[in-house]
Amino acid sequence: MFRPGIPLPSTDQSPEEGQPRPVEDALRPSPAERVRTLVESKATASLTIPGIEALDDLGADCPAARTVAPDGDVLLLVPSGSPAARAAAHAQDDELTCVMEITDVAPVAMPQRIRGRAWVAGWLTPVPCGERTRAAAALLAERHPVGELLGLDQAPRPPRSGGSAAGVEPAGRAAWTLLRLEVGEACVDDLWGADGVEPDDFTTAGPDPLVRHEADLLQHLHAAHSEQVRGLCALLGDRSDVVCTRGAATPVALDRFGLRVRFTDEADRPFDARFDFPEPVRNVTELRYAMHALFDAATA
C-alpha cells in the first residue's frame, strides 16, 4: 500500500532522549535486518572483552572493516598489536567472550543525532592462517574495498610516533589480524524500537540494499534537494499547514521501504514523518524512481 506520508510523533523515547519513534504500522525492516545493516554499515564499532582494559582515546582497537560471512560469523579486521588481537591469540582453546557495540550517527547534522545502537555478543577467535584467511580477506575486500584489505602482510598500519615504517610490523609480522566473532546473541535499540535477535535470525537476515549508499544519499538530499524534501510536508494531511511553515526539514534515514524526515511541530518540537515508497527498492536506480514518485505526490 502506498502511504506517502506517515507522521511519527514523539510519544516514545529512543537511545537519545527525545528522539522520535514510530507509533504507526509502517513498513519496516525486521530486527535481524536492522542489526545486519548496522554491522555491514560504516557506523563506528567498538569491542569490549571482559578483563581487557578500555580502549584508548585514539580508537586504535576499533575494527578497520567488518562484514558477515555466509555462516553468520562476523569477520573483523583489527590492528595486530591491538588488545583484541592479542587477547584472541593468547586465548587459544579457551572461549573469549566479546561484545561489539555499533553506534549509528545520522550523516546529516541535527539535534538528537544518534539514530541507534546495536550490540552483537559472542566468542572471538583468530581466523586461522592459510586458505581460510585468504578467503576471509577476499570477502572483506569485496564488501569494503579499502587500502587495508589489499593484503594483510602489506597493509598500512596506523601511524605511530617513533615507530617503524608503515606496512609491516618488525620481524615481518603482519600489521593487521582477521578475527571471527561467532554470534551468540544480538540486540538493537534504534528509531524503530528495542528488539533482541537470535543467532539463526541474524545469519539468515540480509542487510538493507542501500546500506553502502545511505550516508551519501542523505547528504545529497539535504544539500541539493532540501526544498523538495521540505515539500513532502504537503503529504502530512491536517498537519501540513503548520509544519510547512516551521523549522527545517532534515532527511534522517533511508532504507528500501522509504524515507524518514524530521520536521518541527507547532510547539517547536521535532517529530519524524515516514514516507513509504510505492514498493520496496532493490538498488539506487529503483530508488531514483521511488523518490520521484514521492516528490510528484507532494506537488500533485
N, C-alpha and C positions, 0 to 999 in steps of 0.2 A: 504494500500500500504506500502510495506517495504522500508523505506527510511533510511538506516543505518547512514548516515552522512549528517547533515543539518547545514552548517555554519550560525552563527547568529552574524553578525558583529556589532561593537559598533557604530551604526548610530543613536541611540536614548539614552535617559537618563532614569534612574530608580531612586528609592528613594536615592540611594547612587550615587553621581555624577560619571560618567564614567562607571557605571555598564552596561554590555552588555544586550541588549534586543533583542527578536526575530523580524526579519522582514520577515521571510519566513512563508508560510502557513503550519505550523507544527500542528500535532495533539496536542490538548491542553485541559486541564480541563476548565469548564465554570467559570465565575467569582464567581457564588454562590458556586461552589465546592471548589474553592480556599479559600474563606472565611471560609467555614465549615471545611476544612482541617486545617487551622491555628487555629481555635477555638478548635479543637479536639487534636491539637499537644501539645508539651511540650514547645513551644515558650513562652517567657516572656510576661505576660499581666499586664496591669495596669488599674485602674479605675479612671475616672475623673467625679466628681459630682459638678455642679455649686454651689458655696458658701461654699464648703468644702476645707480646706487648702490642699496644695500639700502634697503628701505622703512623709514620712521621707526617709532618705537615706538607711535605712535597708530594705525597701520594705516590711514591716510587713503587709501592707494593700493589697498586691498583692494576688489574689486568689491562694490558695494552689492546687486547682484542679478545672476543669471545664469540662462541657460536654453539649450536646444539647439534650433536652427532645423530645419525639415524636411530641409534639405540636409546636416545633420550638423555645421554650424559652431556654435561656442559663442558666444552673444551675452553681452557683459559690459557692465554699467553702472558707469562709474567717474567720479570727480570730474574735471572738465575740466582742473583745474590739476595733476593727478597726473602723476608721471613716465611712467606707461604711456600716458596720453592724449597727452602732449606728444611722446613718442618716436614714437607711431604717426602723429601729424600730420606730423612732420618727416621721416619715412621716405619718404613719397610713393611712388615706384615701387620703392624698394628693399625687399627682403624683411626683415621684422623678426621674428626668431625669439623665441619666448616659451614659458615653461613655467608652467602653472598647477598649483599644489600644493594639494590639498584634504586637510585633517586632520579625521578623523571622531572626535569625542569622545562617549562614551556620555552620554546625558542624565541618567542616574541615577548618583550618586556611588558609587564602588567603587575598589578597587585596580586598577592597570593599566587606566586608564580610556580610553586611546586605542584605539579599535577598528580603526583602519587609516588608510591614506593612499592617495591616487590622484594620479597625475601625468598631465597632458594637455599635450603639446608640439605646437607648430605655428607658424603665421605670423599675426601680429597686424596688423590694418588697421582704420581707422575705417569705420564704416558710413556710406556716402555720404548727404548731406543729401537731403531730398525724400521721395518716396513710400516709398522703402525704409526710411528712418529711421522714418517713422510706422508702417510695418508691423512693423518690429522692436520698436519701443516698445510697440505693441499686444500683441505676443506676450509680451513681458516682463511687461506689466501683467496679462495673463491668468494667467500662471504665478505671478507674485509681486505680488499686489495691495497694494503699499505706497505710501506718500506720494510717494516719489521718482519713481514711474513715472506720476504723473498728468499730467505734461507736462515735457518736457526743458527748456523755457525757463523754467518756473515752479517747477521742483523746488527744495526747500530744500537749501542746500549745508551741509556740515559746519561747525559753529560755529568761528570763528577769532577769537582775541583781537585787538581793534582793527581788524577787517576790516569790509567793507561789510555791509549788511543781508542777511539770508538771502533766498535766492531766485535772484537772477541776478548774475553777475559784473559788474564795472564795464564800461561801454561796451556793455551789452546782451549780453554773451557768456553762453551757457548754462552753468549750474553743473555739468551732467552731460554725459558723452560716451558714446555707444554704440560699442563696439569689437566686432570679429568675430575670433575665433580659429579659423582653419582647421586642423583636426586632422591632424597628421602621424603621430602615434603616441600611445599611452597605455599606462599600466600601473597595477596596483593591488596593494597589499600589505595584506591585512586578515585578519579572523578566519577566512576561508575558505582563505587561502593567497596566494602571489605569482604574478601572471599578467600577460602582455602582451596588448595589444588592438590589432588592426589598425583603420585608419580606417573601412573598409567595415563591419566588425562594429559599431563604435561608432555609425555612422549608422543601421543597421537595428535596433539594440537599443532597448529601451524601459526607462524607469525602473520600479522596483517601484511598484505601485499604492498602497502605504501610505506612500511616502516623505514626503509632506507632513504625515502624521499621526503618524509613528512616535514622535517625541520626546514628544509629549503622551500618547500611548497608554502608553508605557513608564513615564512618571512617574505616570500614573493607576493602572496595575497595581501599582506599588511603594507608592503612598500608600494606595490604597483596597482592594487585593486581595492584600496581602502574604501573608496566611495561605493563601489559595488557591494562590498561586504556590509557596509553600513546600510545600504539599500535593502538588505534582507530583512530589516526590521519591519518592512511593509507586510511581511508574512506572519506577523505575530498577532494578528486579529485585533482584539479590543485594546491591546497594549501599544499598538503601532504609533498612534498619535503622540503619546507621551515619550516612548522610548526613542523614536526617530529624531527627537529634538534635544536629546540629553547625552552628554558624555561621549566617550569613544566607543567604537565597535571593534573589538580585537579578536582575531581568529585564535582560538585556544588549542584546538585539537582536530585532527583529521584522520579518518580511517576509511575502510572500504564501504562502510554504511552511511557515512555522512560527515558533516562539518559542524563543529561546535564554536559558537561565537559568544563573547562576553559583552553584554550591554550594561547600561545603568538604568535603574528604575526611577520612579517618581520620588523616592526617598533618597536618591543618590547612592543606593546600594547596588553592588554588582550582581548580575544574575546571568546564567547561561541559557542560551537557546540552542536547541539541536535541530539541524536541518538535514533530514534524511534525503538520500539520493533516490531517484526513481527505482533503482535496483543496485545491489552491491557491485562495486567496481573491482576489476582484477588487475589493473595496471594504470599507469599515468595517462595513457591515451584515453581509456574509458573515463578517467577522472575529468578530463577536459570537457567531455560531453555532459557529464553529470553536473559540473559547475555551471556550464552554460544554461542547463535546464533550471538550476536554482535562480540564477540571475534573471533569466527570462520570466520566470514565475513571479519574481519580485516587481518587475516593471509592467506586467500584464494589466 
